[in-house]
Amino acid sequence: MNKLTFIFLLISLVWLASILVYLTRNQGGEGATGGGPTTSPATLPTKEVFHCEHIDAVYTWVNGSDPIHIEKRTQRSGNSRYSQPGNNRFRDLMGLKYSLRSLKKYAPWIRRVHVVADDQYPSWFDTNNDEINFIFHRDYFPNVEDVPTFNSNGIEANFFNLPDDQVADCFIYFNDDIFVGSPIEPKDFWDPVYGQAIYKSSWTAPQSKEKQQNIWHASVAYTNELLNREWEVDNSNRHYASHGANFFNKKIFKDMQQLLPEEFKATARHPFRTAQDVQVPFLYLQMVQRYYATFTPRAINHYALIQDDLSKMKVEYKKILDRRPKTVCLNDGLSVDNPNQEVIDELYIMFETFFPEKPSWEL
């Protein structure tokens, strides 16, 4: 072997080693922390990668303390066979206010922010400001007789009909109890080469009657049965979507609606949640995995239940402030009628510590 050949082989080995290091660093697993696709750049996806020209954010929000809203809810419950859920399903803990601040701080690349609501604006919102776009249920529900609605499943089931001239095809979906705790990037949700990032819960579609007694779990089981029927399989191992920010594509929503048109209409008709609702994030996760390119990044969401135990919640709030997860879901588990006000006060202190800057859309 001459000297020139030896140098060429040495350079080639160094180049191959650098490629292996790159691939190793860009691999991740469910439940880890951080970002980056698990799909190796050496193995391109075989399924279709949908295109995202823009990425928007869409919130669902309600002020359940509004007397008009309470009256609507009472009338709707009284005129139906459905039981009305507890007040904590609709309680406003000012999550939207601080979540919008978090997007401005940590996701300035989002093209436009939309809030889906029932003819309501927050008391702190300047309606003369056009930076935040409000879309009311009556403006996008195909059947106006289905409103007013108090069923988040029905609200989400009609996302396929969000106005194309307002909402981008690709959007990140937030409930108002989810906020951003540190910078997020488009690649946390979608990659132009590898497709959509998917975040799975460890839970799989419930089969036991005990789990199905809970309406939310029962609706997942029901949706799973619908998929088994349509796809002619018997699969009880489909995972829930992670309880955090969800990335959605309107084309896939239209595919979902076309797959289960009658079930989507029935879900939209239900004024409150039922066990026979289509569970939209669960269905979307199954559809996107079946038909489109996906990858599994490291987990970015932190989930916690707000409880009346003050000492426990102080520890939780401090943990969130110290760790700064990319996204945080703080689900309202406070007492329905007598929540611990000190826990709520500490929540606001944490929010103000995170996001003290007042944006232009606040009064």
C-alpha positions in Angstrom: 0.0 0.0 0.0 1.5 3.3 -1.0 1.4 6.4 1.1 -1.4 8.1 -0.9 -3.7 5.1 -0.6 -3.1 4.9 3.1 -4.0 8.6 3.6 -7.2 8.2 1.5 -8.3 5.2 3.6 -7.5 7.1 6.8 -9.6 10.1 5.7 -12.5 7.7 4.7 -12.4 6.0 8.2 -12.5 9.4 9.9 -15.5 10.5 7.7 -17.4 7.2 8.5 -16.7 7.6 12.2 -18.1 11.2 12.2 -21.3 9.9 10.4 -21.8 7.2 13.1 -21.4 9.8 15.9 -24.0 12.0 14.2 -26.5 9.2 13.8 -26.0 8.1 17.5 -26.5 11.7 18.8 -29.7 12.1 16.7 -31.4 8.9 18.0 -34.0 9.2 20.8 -36.6 7.2 22.6 -40.0 7.7 24.0 -39.8 9.0 27.5 -36.4 10.6 27.2 -35.8 14.3 27.4 -34.9 16.6 24.5 -35.5 16.5 20.8 -34.5 15.0 17.5 -35.8 12.2 15.3 -35.3 8.5 16.1 -35.3 7.7 12.4 -31.8 7.5 11.1 -30.9 9.8 8.2 -29.7 6.6 6.5 -33.2 5.2 6.5 -35.6 7.6 4.8 -39.3 7.2 5.5 -41.3 5.1 3.0 -44.7 6.7 3.7 -45.9 10.1 2.5 -44.5 13.2 4.3 -47.2 15.9 4.4 -46.0 19.5 3.7 -46.3 22.4 6.2 -46.0 25.8 4.6 -46.9 27.5 7.8 -47.5 26.4 11.4 -50.2 28.0 13.5 -51.4 27.5 17.1 -55.0 26.7 18.0 -56.4 27.0 21.5 -59.7 25.9 22.9 -60.9 28.0 25.8 -63.9 28.7 27.9 -64.7 30.9 30.9 -67.0 28.7 32.9 -67.5 31.4 35.5 -69.3 33.6 33.1 -73.0 33.9 34.2 -74.2 33.7 30.5 -72.2 30.6 30.0 -73.5 29.0 33.2 -77.1 29.7 32.0 -76.4 28.2 28.6 -74.9 25.1 30.2 -77.8 24.7 32.6 -80.4 25.0 29.8 -78.5 22.6 27.6 -78.2 20.1 30.4 -81.9 20.5 31.3 -83.0 19.9 27.8 -81.0 16.8 27.2 -80.5 13.3 28.6 -76.8 14.1 29.3 -75.5 14.7 32.8 -73.7 18.0 33.3 -70.0 17.6 34.4 -68.4 19.3 37.4 -67.4 23.0 37.4 -63.7 22.2 37.2 -64.3 21.1 33.6 -65.0 24.7 32.7 -63.2 26.7 35.4 -60.9 29.4 34.2 -57.6 29.5 36.0 -56.1 32.1 33.7 -54.2 29.5 31.9 -54.9 31.0 28.4 -53.5 34.4 29.5 -50.1 32.9 30.5 -50.0 30.3 27.8 -50.3 33.1 25.1 -47.5 34.9 26.9 -45.4 31.7 26.8 -45.9 31.4 23.0 -44.8 34.9 22.5 -41.6 34.3 24.5 -40.7 30.8 23.4 -42.3 30.2 20.0 -42.2 33.5 18.1 -42.0 31.5 14.8 -45.6 30.5 15.0 -47.4 32.3 12.1 -50.7 33.1 13.8 -52.6 32.2 17.0 -56.3 31.3 17.1 -58.6 30.8 20.1 -61.7 28.7 19.6 -64.4 29.8 22.0 -68.2 30.1 22.5 -68.9 33.8 21.9 -66.6 34.8 24.7 -63.5 36.9 25.1 -61.4 36.9 28.2 -61.9 39.9 30.5 -58.2 40.8 30.1 -58.2 40.7 26.3 -58.2 43.8 24.1 -60.7 43.1 21.4 -59.2 45.9 19.3 -56.0 43.9 19.0 -55.8 41.6 15.9 -52.7 39.6 16.9 -54.9 36.9 18.4 -57.7 35.5 16.2 -60.9 34.3 17.9 -63.0 31.7 16.1 -66.5 31.0 17.6 -68.1 27.6 17.5 -71.0 28.9 15.4 -68.6 30.0 12.8 -67.1 26.6 12.0 -69.6 24.0 13.2 -71.2 22.6 10.0 -74.5 22.2 11.9 -75.3 25.3 13.9 -78.0 23.4 15.8 -75.1 21.6 17.6 -74.2 24.8 19.5 -73.9 25.8 22.2 -71.7 22.9 23.1 -69.8 22.0 26.2 -68.2 18.9 24.8 -64.5 19.2 24.0 -64.7 16.1 21.8 -67.4 17.7 19.7 -65.4 20.9 19.4 -62.3 19.0 18.2 -64.3 16.7 15.9 -65.2 19.8 13.8 -61.6 20.9 13.4 -61.7 19.6 9.9 -63.9 22.6 9.1 -61.7 25.3 10.6 -61.7 28.1 8.0 -58.9 27.6 5.4 -58.5 31.3 4.9 -57.6 31.8 8.6 -56.0 28.6 10.0 -52.9 27.0 8.4 -53.1 23.4 7.3 -50.6 22.5 10.1 -51.2 23.7 13.6 -50.2 23.0 17.2 -53.2 22.4 19.4 -53.3 23.6 23.0 -55.9 23.3 25.7 -55.8 26.3 27.9 -54.1 24.3 30.7 -51.0 23.9 28.6 -48.1 26.3 28.3 -44.6 26.4 26.9 -41.8 26.4 29.5 -38.7 26.8 27.3 -38.0 27.4 23.6 -39.8 25.0 21.2 -38.9 24.6 17.5 -40.9 23.3 14.5 -38.8 20.2 14.5 -40.3 19.3 17.9 -43.5 18.6 16.0 -42.7 18.2 12.3 -39.7 17.6 10.0 -39.8 18.2 6.3 -37.8 14.9 5.7 -39.1 12.6 8.4 -42.7 13.8 8.8 -44.7 14.3 12.0 -43.3 13.8 15.5 -45.6 11.7 17.6 -45.8 11.6 21.4 -47.4 8.5 22.9 -48.7 7.9 26.4 -47.7 4.6 28.0 -51.5 3.9 28.3 -53.1 1.7 25.7 -56.8 1.6 24.7 -58.7 0.3 27.8 -60.5 -3.0 27.7 -61.5 -3.5 31.3 -65.0 -2.4 32.4 -63.5 -0.6 35.4 -61.6 1.8 33.1 -64.5 2.2 30.7 -66.7 3.6 33.5 -64.7 6.8 33.1 -66.2 8.7 30.2 -62.8 9.8 28.8 -61.3 6.4 28.9 -64.6 4.9 27.6 -64.5 7.2 24.6 -61.0 6.0 23.8 -62.1 2.4 24.0 -65.1 3.2 21.8 -62.8 4.9 19.2 -60.5 1.9 19.3 -63.5 -0.4 18.6 -64.4 1.8 15.6 -60.9 1.5 14.2 -61.0 -2.3 14.6 -64.3 -2.3 12.7 -63.1 -0.1 9.9 -59.6 -1.7 9.5 -60.9 -5.2 10.1 -58.4 -6.0 12.9 -58.5 -6.7 16.6 -56.0 -4.4 18.2 -56.1 -3.5 21.9 -52.6 -2.1 22.1 -53.0 1.3 20.5 -51.5 4.0 22.6 -53.2 7.2 23.8 -51.7 10.5 22.6 -49.6 12.2 25.2 -51.6 14.7 27.3 -49.8 17.8 26.0 -49.6 20.0 22.9 -50.8 18.1 19.8 -49.6 18.7 16.3 -52.5 18.4 13.8 -52.9 18.5 10.0 -56.3 19.5 8.6 -56.0 17.1 5.7 -55.7 14.2 8.1 -58.7 15.6 10.0 -60.7 15.5 6.8 -59.6 11.9 6.3 -60.8 11.0 9.8 -64.1 12.7 9.2 -64.5 10.7 5.9 -63.6 7.5 7.6 -66.2 7.9 10.4 -68.7 10.5 9.1 -71.7 9.4 11.1 -69.7 9.0 14.3 -68.2 12.5 13.9 -71.7 14.0 13.4 -73.0 12.2 16.5 -70.0 13.4 18.6 -70.7 17.0 17.4 -74.4 16.6 18.4 -73.5 15.6 22.0 -73.6 18.8 24.1 -71.5 17.1 26.9 -69.0 14.3 26.8 -70.3 10.8 26.4 -68.8 7.3 26.2 -69.9 7.2 22.6 -67.8 10.2 21.5 -64.9 9.9 19.0 -61.7 10.7 21.0 -60.0 12.9 18.5 -56.3 13.0 19.6 -56.3 9.2 20.0 -57.8 8.8 16.5 -55.5 11.3 14.9 -52.4 9.5 16.4 -53.6 6.2 14.9 -54.4 7.7 11.5 -51.1 9.6 11.1 -49.0 6.5 12.1 -50.9 4.3 9.6 -50.8 6.5 6.5 -48.0 9.1 6.9 -44.3 9.3 7.8 -43.7 9.7 11.6 -40.9 9.7 14.0 -40.7 9.5 17.8 -38.6 12.2 19.5 -37.7 12.4 23.1 -40.6 13.5 25.3 -41.1 17.2 25.7 -44.2 17.4 27.9 -44.5 17.5 31.7 -47.9 16.6 33.1 -49.2 17.4 36.6 -52.5 17.5 38.3 -53.3 20.7 40.3 -54.6 19.5 43.7 -55.8 21.2 46.9 -52.6 20.0 48.8 -50.7 23.3 49.1 -47.4 21.8 50.3 -47.5 19.2 47.4 -48.2 21.9 44.8 -45.4 24.2 46.1 -43.0 21.4 45.4 -44.6 20.8 41.9 -44.4 24.5 41.0 -40.8 24.7 42.0 -39.9 21.6 40.0 -41.5 23.1 36.9 -39.6 26.4 37.4 -36.3 24.6 38.0 -36.6 22.1 35.1 -38.3 24.3 32.5 -39.9 21.6 30.4 -40.6 22.5 26.8 -44.4 22.1 27.4 -46.4 21.8 30.6 -49.9 20.6 31.1 -51.4 21.5 34.5 -54.8 19.7 34.7 -57.4 21.1 37.1 -57.9 18.5 39.8 -59.0 21.0 42.5 -62.2 20.6 44.5 -65.2 21.2 42.3 -67.0 23.6 44.7 -64.3 24.7 47.2 -60.9 24.8 45.6 -57.9 25.8 47.8 -57.3 29.5 46.9 -53.8 29.4 48.2 -52.9 26.7 45.6 -54.4 29.0 42.9 -52.4 32.0 44.3 -49.2 30.0 44.2 -50.0 29.1 40.6 -50.3 32.7 39.6 -47.0 33.5 41.3 -45.3 30.7 39.2 -46.9 32.1 36.0 -45.7 35.6 36.8 -42.2 34.3 37.5 -42.2 32.6 34.2 -43.9 35.3 32.1 -43.8 38.7 33.7 -44.0 40.7 30.4 -47.4 41.9 29.4 -48.1 41.6 25.7 -49.9 44.1 23.5 -53.2 42.1 23.4 -53.8 42.4 27.2 -55.7 45.3 28.7 
